């Protein structure tokens, strides 16, 4: 049984997140996407924790469902902690995910954080001065089954390897507690192929999650496991991640990393971006304003890499690149992703099949039956990696191009095609 799991999202109590992120709405959209297990996010926030306790009940060991049965998805208790502190005369910044097997473990973990002076009421992703190694100790003291994952490790500001995080390795970030780190989250601006260039990461399982700040972004990255339904539990999921067993951990589902908003080096204010080689030639300065460029993921990977791009480590978990269905429809019809035409088409398609089944499994003819031939063609192109992406930089998402302007003029803009919807 293929289990698609997105284990890192946020709630309406996190900064810059949609107020529509409620347990019931998350459940509805997880079902619509075809996600079997979804992280709750933000369990350290008192109001969100209260909502979760009121809305959820444990139906499998360590996994929860909505009490009102309005969705099939299972929830796993997850949260993300922001640590900002000085260490060795350097400012250190790190986001870390914590997964918990039950509410009792959550309550004890919260007690541990508050004993260190953490203010958990201000944000769903609380900002603390707790060092990364101390955070691991607090989590494992609360419950030995708690699982710790460094979040979006390449993000410049708050990833373990980010250009502004202050760290160059998991060992540097987590000290003697690094032995309890078994997995890292690659983030939207990198994919496993990029991470495989660093031999020090071979011992970690690479996981991918959406870090969604709104309902529609749920599942933009995820993990595919093969777990028999009767075995599905918190422990079976954590065990699958730890073991790196390719029979159980099938693949990760990835953005095209160029689409991530920190892939290239750049300066958003000047609308300038570039690849690492050009950054070096520029001395790291924006040629428009002369200010320092934000160093992106591609540069940081190149800086830490000790292998050539394309190397595949033994036992590496494979991955599949996707583009969210709404973006594919929008690109196909050359309209905005929030347009009425896109929303109507998306709902019509996902009323028939979950989004992941459409993106990953259905044949071209099956997709065409529920949409249009050109959408089916676009989805097949994405599966084959036949896309062009303008790289994201300095907080600006990249742009996906599935069809060239010439193809759109010749095929997609023909009246008979446009009349399909």
TATA-V423835 format. One record per residue. RES is the residue in one letter. SS is DSSP state (hx for helix, st for strand, lp for the rest). PSI is psi in whole degrees, 0 to 359 (* if undefined). NEAR is the number of other C-alpha atoms within 10 Angstrom. Layout:
RES & SS & PSI & NEAR
RES & SS & PSI & NEAR
This chain:
X & lp & 117 & 12
X & st & 127 & 16
X & st & 117 & 21
X & st & 126 & 25
X & st & 128 & 29
X & st & 105 & 29
X & lp & 11 & 27
X & lp & 101 & 29
X & st & 183 & 26
X & lp & 169 & 30
X & lp & 179 & 28
X & lp & 351 & 20
X & lp & 359 & 22
X & lp & 148 & 21
X & lp & 137 & 14
X & lp & 31 & 10
X & lp & 152 & 16
X & lp & 142 & 16
X & lp & 353 & 13
X & lp & 356 & 14
X & lp & 79 & 21
X & lp & 161 & 20
X & hx & 315 & 21
X & hx & 316 & 20
X & hx & 320 & 14
X & hx & 318 & 25
X & hx & 316 & 27
X & hx & 313 & 16
X & hx & 328 & 20
X & hx & 316 & 28
X & hx & 317 & 21
X & hx & 324 & 20
X & hx & 335 & 24
X & lp & 26 & 21
X & lp & 129 & 26
X & lp & 328 & 18
X & st & 128 & 28
X & st & 138 & 28
X & st & 149 & 23
X & lp & 327 & 27
X & lp & 152 & 30
X & lp & 28 & 29
X & lp & 352 & 30
X & lp & 345 & 25
X & lp & 125 & 22
X & hx & 320 & 17
X & hx & 320 & 13
X & hx & 319 & 22
X & hx & 320 & 20
X & hx & 318 & 11
X & hx & 319 & 13
X & hx & 316 & 22
X & hx & 325 & 14
X & hx & 328 & 12
X & hx & 335 & 17
X & st & 154 & 19
X & st & 146 & 17
X & st & 121 & 16
X & st & 343 & 14
X & st & 156 & 14
X & lp & 113 & 14
X & lp & 3 & 21
X & st & 147 & 24
X & st & 154 & 26
X & st & 164 & 24
X & st & 134 & 22
X & lp & 329 & 15
X & lp & 1 & 10
X & lp & 25 & 12
X & lp & 354 & 13
X & lp & 154 & 19
X & lp & 337 & 16
X & lp & 148 & 24
X & st & 142 & 27
X & st & 137 & 30
X & st & 139 & 27
X & st & 114 & 27
X & st & 157 & 25
X & st & 167 & 27
X & st & 133 & 26
X & st & 136 & 24
X & st & 125 & 19
X & st & 127 & 19
X & st & 121 & 19
X & st & 167 & 15
X & st & 138 & 12
X & st & 122 & 11
X & lp & 40 & 6
X & lp & 11 & 7
X & st & 144 & 11
X & st & 129 & 13
X & st & 138 & 23
X & st & 128 & 25
X & st & 136 & 28
X & st & 135 & 24
X & st & 133 & 24
X & st & 142 & 22
X & st & 128 & 24
X & st & 140 & 26
X & st & 147 & 27
X & lp & 346 & 23
X & lp & 171 & 19
X & hx & 331 & 16
X & hx & 319 & 12
X & hx & 322 & 21
X & hx & 312 & 24
X & hx & 319 & 15
X & hx & 323 & 17
X & hx & 317 & 24
X & hx & 317 & 20
X & hx & 319 & 16
X & hx & 318 & 18
X & hx & 315 & 20
X & hx & 330 & 13
X & hx & 341 & 10
X & lp & 11 & 14
X & lp & 12 & 12
X & lp & 133 & 16
X & lp & 108 & 14
X & lp & 359 & 20
X & lp & 341 & 14
X & lp & 333 & 13
X & lp & 147 & 17
X & lp & 329 & 26
X & lp & 90 & 25
X & lp & 144 & 22
X & st & 122 & 19
X & st & 167 & 19
X & lp & 16 & 17
X & lp & 126 & 19
X & lp & 153 & 20
X & hx & 318 & 27
X & hx & 322 & 17
X & hx & 325 & 16
X & hx & 318 & 24
X & hx & 316 & 23
X & hx & 317 & 15
X & hx & 316 & 21
X & hx & 314 & 24
X & hx & 333 & 19
X & hx & 327 & 15
X & hx & 319 & 20
X & lp & 127 & 17
X & lp & 345 & 12
X & lp & 354 & 17
X & lp & 145 & 22
X & st & 132 & 21
X & st & 129 & 24
X & st & 117 & 22
X & st & 129 & 25
X & lp & 148 & 28
X & lp & 71 & 28
X & lp & 343 & 27
X & lp & 355 & 28
X & lp & 129 & 29
X & lp & 316 & 24
X & lp & 325 & 20
X & lp & 21 & 25
X & lp & 152 & 26
X & lp & 330 & 30
X & lp & 9 & 24
X & lp & 151 & 26
X & lp & 339 & 22
X & lp & 7 & 20
X & lp & 335 & 23
X & lp & 359 & 22
X & lp & 157 & 21
X & lp & 356 & 16
X & lp & 161 & 17
X & hx & 322 & 20
X & hx & 320 & 15
X & hx & 323 & 14
X & hx & 319 & 23
X & hx & 359 & 21
X & hx & 224 & 14
X & hx & 353 & 11
X & hx & 0 & 16
X & hx & 337 & 17
X & hx & 345 & 10
X & hx & 6 & 15
X & lp & 116 & 19
X & lp & 346 & 19
X & st & 153 & 21
X & st & 150 & 22
X & st & 125 & 24
X & lp & 335 & 26
X & lp & 168 & 27
X & lp & 333 & 28
X & lp & 6 & 29
X & lp & 160 & 27
X & lp & 173 & 24
X & hx & 322 & 23
X & hx & 323 & 16
X & hx & 318 & 22
X & hx & 332 & 23
X & lp & 348 & 23
X & lp & 349 & 22
X & lp & 109 & 20
X & hx & 332 & 13
X & hx & 343 & 14
X & hx & 357 & 16
X & lp & 329 & 16
X & lp & 350 & 13
X & lp & 145 & 17
X & st & 132 & 24
X & st & 119 & 27
X & st & 159 & 29
X & lp & 134 & 32
X & lp & 163 & 27
X & lp & 331 & 24
X & lp & 40 & 24
X & st & 136 & 21
X & lp & 1 & 20
X & lp & 164 & 18
X & hx & 318 & 22
X & hx & 341 & 15
X & hx & 352 & 15
X & lp & 134 & 25
X & lp & 7 & 30
X & lp & 337 & 23
X & lp & 150 & 30
X & st & 184 & 25
X & st & 141 & 27
X & st & 117 & 23
X & st & 155 & 22
X & st & 98 & 18
X & lp & 120 & 19
X & lp & 140 & 12
X & hx & 321 & 10
X & hx & 343 & 8
X & hx & 355 & 12
X & lp & 124 & 19
X & lp & 171 & 21
X & hx & 311 & 23
X & hx & 324 & 15
X & hx & 326 & 16
X & hx & 312 & 21
X & hx & 319 & 17
X & hx & 322 & 14
X & hx & 319 & 20
X & hx & 313 & 21
X & hx & 320 & 17
X & hx & 335 & 13
X & lp & 31 & 20
X & lp & 115 & 16
X & lp & 345 & 16
X & lp & 338 & 12
X & lp & 320 & 21
X & st & 100 & 25
X & st & 311 & 21
X & st & 164 & 22
X & st & 155 & 23
X & st & 122 & 28
X & st & 144 & 27
X & lp & 155 & 22
X & lp & 120 & 24
X & hx & 332 & 25
X & hx & 334 & 25
X & hx & 338 & 24
X & lp & 151 & 25
X & lp & 8 & 21
X & lp & 26 & 31
X & lp & 308 & 32
X & st & 168 & 31
X & st & 151 & 27
X & st & 182 & 28
X & st & 106 & 24
X & hx & 320 & 15
X & hx & 329 & 9
X & hx & 3 & 12
X & lp & 42 & 12
X & st & 136 & 17
X & st & 159 & 25
X & st & 167 & 21
X & lp & 167 & 16
X & hx & 318 & 22
X & hx & 318 & 10
X & hx & 324 & 12
X & hx & 317 & 21
X & hx & 319 & 11
X & hx & 328 & 9
X & lp & 358 & 15
X & lp & 24 & 11
X & lp & 8 & 18
X & st & 144 & 17
X & lp & 127 & 21
X & lp & 348 & 15
X & lp & 310 & 11
X & lp & 348 & 12
X & lp & 358 & 10
X & lp & 166 & 12
X & st & 133 & 14
X & lp & 147 & 23
X & st & 119 & 24
X & lp & 123 & 27
X & lp & 189 & 30
X & hx & 318 & 31
X & hx & 318 & 20
X & hx & 316 & 21
X & hx & 321 & 21
X & hx & 314 & 21
X & hx & 323 & 18
X & hx & 323 & 13
X & hx & 351 & 16
X & lp & 142 & 17
X & lp & 17 & 13
X & lp & 162 & 15
X & lp & 149 & 12
X & lp & 132 & 14
X & lp & 345 & 10
X & lp & 137 & 13
X & lp & 114 & 18
X & lp & 149 & 14
X & lp & 136 & 7
X & lp & 9 & 10
X & lp & 138 & 19
X & lp & 129 & 19
X & lp & 175 & 15
X & st & 161 & 19
X & st & 128 & 20
X & st & 137 & 18
X & lp & 165 & 21
X & lp & 132 & 20
X & lp & 144 & 19
X & hx & 318 & 24
X & hx & 322 & 20
X & hx & 323 & 18
X & hx & 315 & 24
X & hx & 315 & 25
X & hx & 316 & 20
X & hx & 321 & 20
X & hx & 315 & 21
X & hx & 0 & 18
X & lp & 48 & 17
X & lp & 171 & 14
X & lp & 148 & 15
X & lp & 336 & 17
X & lp & 9 & 11
X & lp & 157 & 11
X & hx & 320 & 11
X & hx & 318 & 15
X & hx & 314 & 23
X & hx & 318 & 16
X & hx & 318 & 11
X & hx & 317 & 19
X & hx & 313 & 20
X & hx & 322 & 14
X & hx & 319 & 13
X & hx & 315 & 19
X & hx & 350 & 19
X & lp & 338 & 12
X & lp & 316 & 11
X & lp & 151 & 17
X & lp & 152 & 17
X & hx & 316 & 24
X & hx & 327 & 21
X & hx & 321 & 14
X & hx & 313 & 22
X & hx & 327 & 20
X & hx & 330 & 16
X & lp & 318 & 12
X & lp & 148 & 16
X & lp & 166 & 14
X & hx & 319 & 18
X & hx & 323 & 13
X & hx & 321 & 14
X & hx & 318 & 23
X & hx & 325 & 16
X & hx & 330 & 11
X & hx & 2 & 19
X & lp & 257 & 18
X & lp & 157 & 19
X & hx & 321 & 17
X & hx & 328 & 19
X & hx & 318 & 22
X & hx & 317 & 24
X & hx & 317 & 17
X & hx & 316 & 22
X & hx & 320 & 27
X & hx & 323 & 18
X & hx & 318 & 14
X & hx & 315 & 21
X & hx & 324 & 16
X & lp & 0 & 12
X & lp & 18 & 14
X & lp & 66 & 13
X & lp & 161 & 16
X & st & 131 & 16
X & st & 128 & 14
X & st & 120 & 15
X & lp & 141 & 24
X & lp & 161 & 25
X & st & 147 & 29
X & lp & 45 & 23
X & lp & 1 & 16
X & st & 120 & 19
X & lp & 148 & 18
X & lp & 168 & 21
X & st & 132 & 16
X & st & 138 & 18
X & st & 115 & 18
X & lp & 323 & 20
X & lp & 143 & 20
X & lp & 163 & 11
X & hx & 323 & 12
X & hx & 317 & 9
X & hx & 320 & 11
X & hx & 320 & 16
X & hx & 319 & 11
X & hx & 327 & 10
X & hx & 305 & 15
X & hx & 337 & 20
X & lp & 8 & 14
X & lp & 138 & 11
X & hx & 320 & 9
X & hx & 330 & 9
X & hx & 316 & 14
X & hx & 340 & 12
X & lp & 0 & 8
X & lp & 334 & 9
X & lp & * & 9
